[in-house]
Amino acid sequence: MIAWTAVMPFKAGADRKTRLAQLLSPAERLALSDELAAHVTHCLGAVQAVTQRLILSPVEIEGYDAVWAKDEGRGLNKELDVLWATKPTCPLLVVHGDLPFLTAKDVIALIEAAELQGSAIAPDRHRTGTNALALMSRKDFAFAFGPDSFRRHMEALGNNAAVIVSDGLGFDLDTPDDFHDARLHMNIATYGSRP
């Protein structure tokens, strides 16, 4: 079995999920963000191939069965580049912490595809962003999270990455539309006290 290191970026502080401000109070946004991150961490922990879990965050986060990797504020892509260059963490899995429908099966599918093809990518449901990456080797790869990241990551990987599409990997909860869609399928009815 190949041992994988999984990194979950986590935005600490009170400004999480600001695009949901019209629907949720600040306390509700923080609680939702924590709940989603705990779910993703749990899914990663249920995968035998994931032998180390890192939470990339500016401050140490308690209550998660994972190792803290300090985010120095250089931007997500630079932080991931530095993390991968300075730690013997290869192969590497990066999974965002706001995937409410993620399952261990989704993570296994991503890892298995990367082991066969060298890399695997999970686009968001709009096929513009990147929700997860699995990379077997560093090569000359540079992370490109942000606007249009799916296309930019595919170009960086030479368009050779396996593309894994599933509800669990594709649905990230960022916008009011995402929130409304998620409420149809999961128990987040306690959130949304704002009119």
N, C-alpha and C positions, 0 to 999 in steps of 0.2 A: 504493500500500500504506500502510495506517495503521500507525504505529510504536507499539508497546506497551512499557510498562515492567512487568516482572514482579518481584514481591516474594515471597521465600520466608522466612517467619519461621523462626528457628533458635534453639532453646534450648541455649545453651552450658552447660558445667559438667558435673559428675559426676552430677547428679540427673535425667538424661534417661531416658525410658522406665521410670519407676519401677514402673508397673503390671506390668512383666514381671519384677520382682525375684524372684518365686518360680520362674521358669524360667531366668533368665540371670544370670550374674555381672555385677558392675559393668562390667568391661572388655568383656564381650560386649554389654552394652546400649549402651555408647558406640560400639563398632565397628558395630553394627547401625544405630544412629542416623546415624552418618557415612555408611554405605553407602547408606541410603535417601535422605539429603539429596543425595549426589553423583548418584544416579540422577535425582532430580527436576531438579536443576540441568542435567544433561545433556539431558534431554527439553526443557527450556525453551530451551536453546541450539540445539536442532535445528529450532526454529520461526523462520522468516525474519521474521515480523512482530514477534517479541520482539527489540527492538533494545537494550534495557538490562535486565540482571538485577541485582537487589539482594538481598543477604542481610541480613535484619534480625536483629541479634544483639547481646548486651551486649559481646562481645569480638570482635575481628577474627579471622575464620576463614581459615586458609590452605588452599591446595590446591583452591580453587574458582575457576572462571572467572566471577567475579561481583564486584560492587562492594559493599563493606561499608557498611551504614547502621546507625548505632549505636542500639541499643535502650537507652533511658535508664531502664528499669525502671518505667514508668508503667502497665504492662499492655498486652497486645497491641492492644486496640481503640484506646486512646489513642495508642499509638505509630503505628499506621496512620493515624489521623486527622491527627496532626501531620505525619507524613511526606508525606501527600498534600496537606496545606495549605501546606507550606513548600517543596516541590519542584515544579517544573513537569513533573510526571509524570502526564500524562493522554493517552490512557486507561491504566488501571491494572489489572493482573492480580495477584491474590494466590493463591498455591498453597502448601499446606502441604507440608512436606518429609518426609512419612512415607507416601508413596503408592507401594508397591512395584510395582504393575502399570501405572503411568502410562506413556503413550506420547506422542510428539509429535502423533499424530493426535488424541488426547484434547484436548490444548492447543489445537490448531487448531480443533476443533469448538466449544470454549468461546468462543474469540475470534470466530469467524465468527458465532456466535449472538448475541453481544453487539453486534457491529457492525450486525446486522440489527435487533435489538430494543432496544438501548440498554444492556442488562445481561444477564449470564448467571450462573447459580449452579450449582454441582455439590454436591449433598448427599452425605453419607456413605451407606453402604449401608443404614443403619437409618432414613434420612430424618429424622434429628434434628439432626445436626451439619452444618457447612459445610466442605467440603474445598477449594473453590476459588471465587473470585469474579472476574468480568470486568466492569469498569465503564467506560463510555465517557465519562461526565462526573461531576463532583463533586456537583452539585445540593446538596441538604441531607442527603445520605446520611451516616450514622454507622455505623461497623463494630460488629457485635454478636456477635463470636465468643465461644464459651463454651456453657454448657448451652442446648439448644433453639435453637441459632443459625440453623438452616435456617428455622424459622418466623419468627423475629425479622428475619432478613435479607429474607425475602419481604415481610413487612409494611413494612419500611423502603423497599423498592423498589416499593411499591404493588401487590404481587403481579403485576407486569408482566414480571418477569425470565424469560428463557428458562431452563428447567430441563434441565440436561444430565446424563443418567444413563449411566454406563458403569462397567465393572469398574475401569478405570484411574483414574478420578476418584473412584469411590465407596468403594474399599477403602483404608482407612487402618489402619496397624498400630499399635495401642495396647494391646490387652488380650491375655491368654493365649489366648482363643478366636481372636482375629485371628491370633496367631502360629501356632497350630496349623493354621488354614485356609491361611495363606500358605505354610507348609512343604509343603503338598500340591502347590503350584504353582510354587515357586521354589527356587533353590539356597541355602537358609539352614540346611542340615543341620549346618554346622559350629558353629552356635550351640546352646546348651542343654546345657552340661556339668553343670548342676545336676540332681539326681535329681528 
